[in-house]
């Protein structure tokens, strides 16, 4: 293993832990419903609170990334994550309003650490492969926890889940050296804005935001959808674990392919696959349909997301576009669960899935627009 590859592995591990609440979102939503007496809509809004904090951190860091030390940003973000994930363990002893604030601040810390990681990968010679490996680690960790958490939640409860998340963030602090050290750049204050206001960048950031809206609409209630396909909560969690595991070969495919087909064709392929799986969920029934659809969605998500990161990194290797893209990603992650919470009906997720398909169509148009503007530049 080369030193550069080992660094990517460590960076990917830190970044995956930083966004752990996102990686286990369906199980976390289910845990809040089953162990903290939240309604389905309330649990969806809790997810939105975390994404709100992520969005704020991404825009703050992204607008200053050329003038900040990413390693310091990562450390401070992880410390916030440790503290507020630990405080989240007291969900049953705090009001809904206080819990919203706690999850908001937790999202703030996690997104800061994540921003430091994606900015470091953006500076690598082949960002497609770097983000492909980052995707592999995300989906591998998510898959393992999808299998584990439904089994141990009856024992550890929602408090144990949040404490475990806090401990993982503490472990990530010991890998801070993997984040590239960079002192302040003696550059004009508007440098980030110059990159961010390019039409190609605007379309790319809007595209990744919309992509996450569509993905998180179904992902928020993915476990609950499984119950409608005659699976138990444990079986649905295990299905999601297996499906998420397919994100690993999807990410490895990105590592292997790199940029040989550009970014547009792989992204459109991922979008088409995700739409087909959503249509299947709407039209079919039975456990097999749910399992196959979730596998396709997870693989498409991993594959497409890595290429979205690469599109942004190619527009600015210093990382401003990919980091501020994290603002749009977080906004998408916040809007997706919020839209789903508004559309969901008791044991009826058809409107959620149909709306997600419409958003995927918008994503395709934005991707095509970004590519066109980049070629004109």
C-alpha positions in Angstrom: 0.0 0.0 0.0 1.5 3.3 -1.1 1.6 6.2 1.4 -0.8 8.2 -0.7 -3.3 5.3 -0.8 -3.0 4.8 2.9 -3.7 8.5 3.5 -6.9 8.3 1.3 -8.0 5.3 3.5 -7.5 7.2 6.7 -9.1 10.4 5.2 -12.1 8.3 4.1 -12.4 6.7 7.6 -12.5 10.1 9.3 -15.0 11.5 6.7 -17.3 8.5 7.1 -17.4 8.8 10.9 -18.0 12.5 10.5 -21.3 11.8 8.6 -22.3 8.7 10.5 -25.7 10.1 11.4 -26.4 10.3 7.7 -25.1 6.8 7.0 -27.4 5.2 9.5 -30.3 7.6 9.0 -33.1 5.0 8.4 -32.2 3.0 11.5 -31.8 6.2 13.6 -35.2 7.4 12.5 -36.7 4.0 13.4 -34.9 4.1 16.8 -36.4 7.5 17.6 -39.9 6.1 16.7 -39.5 2.8 18.6 -37.5 3.9 21.6 -38.1 7.6 22.0 -41.8 7.7 21.3 -41.4 10.0 18.3 -44.0 10.0 15.5 -42.8 9.3 11.9 -43.1 13.0 11.0 -41.3 14.1 14.1 -38.4 11.7 13.5 -38.1 13.0 9.9 -37.8 16.6 11.3 -35.1 15.4 13.7 -33.1 14.3 10.7 -33.7 17.7 9.1 -32.3 19.4 12.1 -28.9 17.6 11.7 -28.8 18.5 8.0 -29.5 22.1 8.8 -26.4 22.3 11.0 -24.4 20.5 8.2 -25.6 23.1 5.7 -24.5 26.0 7.9 -21.0 24.5 8.5 -20.5 23.7 4.8 -21.2 27.3 3.6 -19.0 28.9 6.3 -16.1 26.6 5.7 -16.5 26.5 1.9 -16.4 30.3 1.6 -13.1 30.4 3.5 -11.4 27.0 2.7 -8.5 28.7 0.9 -7.8 30.7 4.1 -8.2 28.0 6.7 -6.1 25.1 8.0 -8.2 22.0 7.2 -6.6 19.9 9.9 -7.7 22.4 12.6 -11.2 22.5 11.1 -11.4 18.8 11.3 -10.3 18.6 14.9 -12.7 21.3 16.1 -15.6 19.7 14.1 -14.9 16.2 15.6 -14.8 17.6 19.2 -18.2 19.2 18.6 -19.5 15.9 17.2 -18.2 13.9 20.2 -19.9 16.3 22.7 -23.3 16.7 21.1 -23.7 13.1 20.0 -23.1 12.2 23.6 -25.7 14.8 24.7 -28.1 13.2 22.2 -28.1 10.1 24.4 -30.4 12.0 26.8 -33.2 12.3 24.2 -35.7 10.8 26.5 -34.9 13.4 29.2 -35.1 16.5 27.0 -37.9 18.3 25.2 -38.3 18.0 21.4 -37.1 21.6 21.0 -33.9 21.0 22.9 -33.2 17.8 21.0 -33.6 19.7 17.7 -30.9 22.2 18.8 -28.6 19.4 20.0 -28.9 17.6 16.6 -28.4 20.8 14.7 -25.1 21.5 16.5 -24.0 17.9 16.1 -24.6 18.3 12.3 -22.5 21.5 12.4 -19.5 19.7 13.9 -19.8 16.7 11.6 -20.0 18.8 8.5 -16.9 20.8 9.4 -14.8 17.6 9.7 -16.4 16.3 6.5 -15.5 19.5 4.7 -11.8 19.2 5.7 -11.8 15.6 4.3 -13.4 16.4 0.9 -11.1 19.4 0.5 -8.1 17.3 1.1 -9.2 14.7 -1.5 -10.0 17.4 -4.0 -6.3 18.4 -4.0 -5.3 14.8 -5.0 -4.1 14.1 -8.6 -7.1 11.8 -9.4 -10.1 12.9 -7.3 -12.4 10.4 -9.0 -10.4 7.5 -7.5 -10.1 9.4 -4.1 -13.8 9.9 -3.9 -14.5 6.4 -5.1 -12.5 5.1 -2.1 -14.3 7.6 0.2 -17.6 6.1 -1.1 -16.4 2.6 -0.4 -15.6 3.4 3.2 -19.0 5.2 3.7 -21.0 2.3 2.4 -19.0 -0.4 4.1 -19.4 1.3 7.5 -23.1 2.0 6.8 -23.7 -1.6 5.8 -22.0 -3.0 8.9 -24.1 -0.8 11.2 -27.4 -1.6 9.3 -26.7 -5.2 10.2 -25.6 -4.6 13.8 -27.9 -1.8 15.1 -31.3 -3.5 14.7 -29.9 -6.5 16.6 -28.4 -4.6 19.5 -30.9 -1.7 19.7 -33.3 -3.6 22.0 -30.3 -4.0 24.4 -28.5 -0.6 24.2 -31.6 1.5 23.3 -31.4 4.9 21.6 -29.0 6.2 24.3 -26.5 3.5 23.6 -26.7 4.3 19.9 -25.8 7.9 20.3 -23.0 7.1 22.8 -21.5 4.7 20.3 -21.6 7.4 17.7 -19.8 9.7 20.1 -17.1 7.1 20.8 -16.4 6.6 17.1 -16.0 10.4 16.6 -13.5 10.3 19.4 -11.5 7.6 17.7 -11.5 9.6 14.5 -9.6 12.4 16.3 -6.6 10.1 16.5 -6.5 10.1 12.6 -6.4 13.8 12.2 -2.9 13.7 10.8 -4.3 12.3 7.6 -6.0 15.6 6.8 -3.7 17.7 4.7 -1.9 20.5 6.6 -2.2 23.8 4.8 -1.6 27.2 6.3 -3.5 30.3 5.3 -3.2 31.1 1.6 -2.0 34.6 0.9 -4.6 35.2 -1.8 -7.4 37.7 -2.5 -10.4 37.4 -0.3 -12.8 36.9 -3.2 -10.9 33.9 -4.7 -13.5 31.3 -3.5 -16.4 33.4 -4.9 -14.8 33.6 -8.3 -14.9 29.8 -8.6 -18.3 29.4 -7.0 -20.1 31.9 -9.3 -19.1 30.1 -12.5 -22.2 28.7 -14.2 -20.7 25.2 -14.3 -20.1 25.3 -10.6 -23.6 26.6 -9.8 -25.3 23.9 -11.9 -23.0 21.2 -10.3 -23.8 22.3 -6.7 -27.5 22.6 -7.4 -27.3 19.2 -9.0 -25.7 17.4 -6.1 -28.1 19.1 -3.8 -31.1 17.9 -5.8 -29.5 14.5 -6.0 -29.5 14.2 -2.2 -33.1 15.5 -2.0 -34.2 12.6 -4.2 -32.0 10.0 -2.4 -33.0 11.1 1.1 -36.7 11.2 0.4 -36.9 7.4 0.2 -33.9 6.8 2.4 -35.5 8.5 5.4 -38.3 5.9 5.5 -36.5 3.1 3.8 -36.8 0.8 6.9 -40.5 1.7 7.3 -41.1 1.0 3.6 -39.7 -2.5 4.1 -42.4 -3.1 6.7 -45.0 -2.5 3.9 -43.3 -5.2 1.9 -44.0 -7.8 4.6 -40.6 -7.6 6.3 -39.9 -7.2 10.0 -37.9 -4.3 11.3 -34.8 -6.5 11.7 -35.3 -8.0 8.2 -35.7 -4.5 6.7 -32.5 -3.4 8.5 -30.6 -6.4 7.3 -31.8 -5.8 3.8 -30.6 -2.2 3.9 -27.3 -3.5 5.3 -26.9 -5.9 2.4 -28.0 -3.2 -0.1 -25.6 -0.7 1.3 -22.8 -3.2 1.1 -23.3 -3.0 -2.7 -22.1 0.6 -2.4 -18.6 -0.9 -1.9 -18.2 -2.5 -5.3 -19.9 0.5 -6.8 -17.3 2.8 -5.2 -14.5 0.4 -6.3 -15.9 0.6 -9.9 -15.3 4.4 -9.7 -11.8 3.8 -8.4 -11.2 1.5 -11.4 -12.9 3.6 -14.0 -11.6 6.9 -12.8 -12.2 9.6 -15.4 -11.9 7.5 -18.6 -15.6 8.0 -19.4 -15.8 11.5 -18.0 -18.4 12.3 -15.4 -21.6 12.9 -17.4 -22.2 9.4 -18.7 -21.6 7.7 -15.3 -23.9 10.2 -13.6 -26.7 9.8 -16.0 -26.4 6.0 -15.7 -26.7 6.2 -11.9 -29.8 8.5 -12.2 -31.6 6.2 -14.6 -30.9 3.2 -12.4 -32.2 5.0 -9.3 -35.4 6.0 -11.2 -36.0 2.5 -12.4 -35.7 1.2 -8.8 -38.2 3.8 -7.5 -40.7 2.9 -10.2 -40.3 -0.8 -9.2 -41.1 0.0 -5.6 -44.2 1.9 -6.6 -45.5 -0.9 -9.0 -44.4 -4.1 -7.2 -45.0 -5.9 -4.0 -43.4 -8.6 -1.9 -40.0 -8.9 -0.1 -38.0 -9.7 -3.3 -39.1 -6.5 -5.0 -38.0 -4.4 -2.0 -34.7 -6.2 -1.7 -33.8 -5.8 -5.3 -34.9 -2.2 -5.5 -32.9 -1.2 -2.4 -29.8 -2.9 -3.8 -30.1 -0.9 -7.1 -30.7 2.4 -5.3 -27.7 1.9 -2.9 -25.3 1.0 -5.8 -26.5 3.9 -7.9 -26.3 6.3 -5.0 -22.7 5.4 -4.3 -21.6 5.4 -7.9 -23.3 8.7 -8.8 -22.1 10.5 -5.6 -18.5 9.8 -6.2 -18.7 11.2 -9.7 -20.6 14.3 -8.4 -17.7 15.0 -6.0 -15.2 14.6 -8.9 -17.2 17.1 -11.1 -16.9 19.7 -8.3 -13.2 18.9 -7.6 -12.3 19.3 -11.3 -13.9 22.8 -11.3 -11.6 23.9 -8.4 -8.8 21.5 -7.1 -8.4 23.7 -4.1 -11.7 22.4 -2.8 -14.0 25.5 -2.6 -16.6 24.0 -5.0 -16.7 20.6 -3.4 -16.9 22.0 0.1 -19.7 24.5 -0.7 -21.2 21.7 -2.6 -21.4 20.1 0.8 -23.8 23.0 1.7 -26.1 22.0 -1.1 -25.7 18.4 -0.2 -26.7 19.1 3.4 -29.6 21.3 2.2 -30.7 18.4 0.0 -30.3 16.1 3.0 -32.5 18.5 5.1 -35.1 19.1 2.4 -35.4 15.4 1.4 -36.6 14.2 4.9 -38.7 17.4 5.3 -40.5 16.8 2.0 -40.9 13.1 2.8 -42.3 14.0 6.3 -44.9 16.3 4.6 -45.8 13.7 2.0 -45.8 10.5 4.1 -49.1 9.0 5.2 -49.5 6.2 7.8 -48.2 3.1 6.0 -48.3 4.9 2.6 -45.0 6.0 1.0 -46.2 6.2 -2.6 -46.2 10.0 -2.8 -42.7 10.1 -1.3 -41.4 7.8 -4.0 -43.2 9.5 -6.9 -41.9 12.9 -5.8 -38.3 11.5 -5.6 -38.6 10.4 -9.3 -39.5 13.9 -10.3 -36.5 15.3 -8.5 -34.2 12.8 -10.2 -35.4 14.3 -13.6 -34.3 17.7 -12.4 -30.9 16.3 -11.4 -30.3 15.0 -14.9 -31.0 18.4 -16.4 -28.6 20.1 -14.0 -25.8 17.7 -14.7 -26.2 18.2 -18.4 -26.2 21.9 -17.9 -23.0 21.8 -15.7 -21.2 19.8 -18.3 -22.2 22.1 -21.1 -21.0 25.2 -19.3 -17.7 23.5 -18.3 -17.0 22.8 -22.0 -17.7 26.4 -22.9 -15.3 27.8 -20.4 
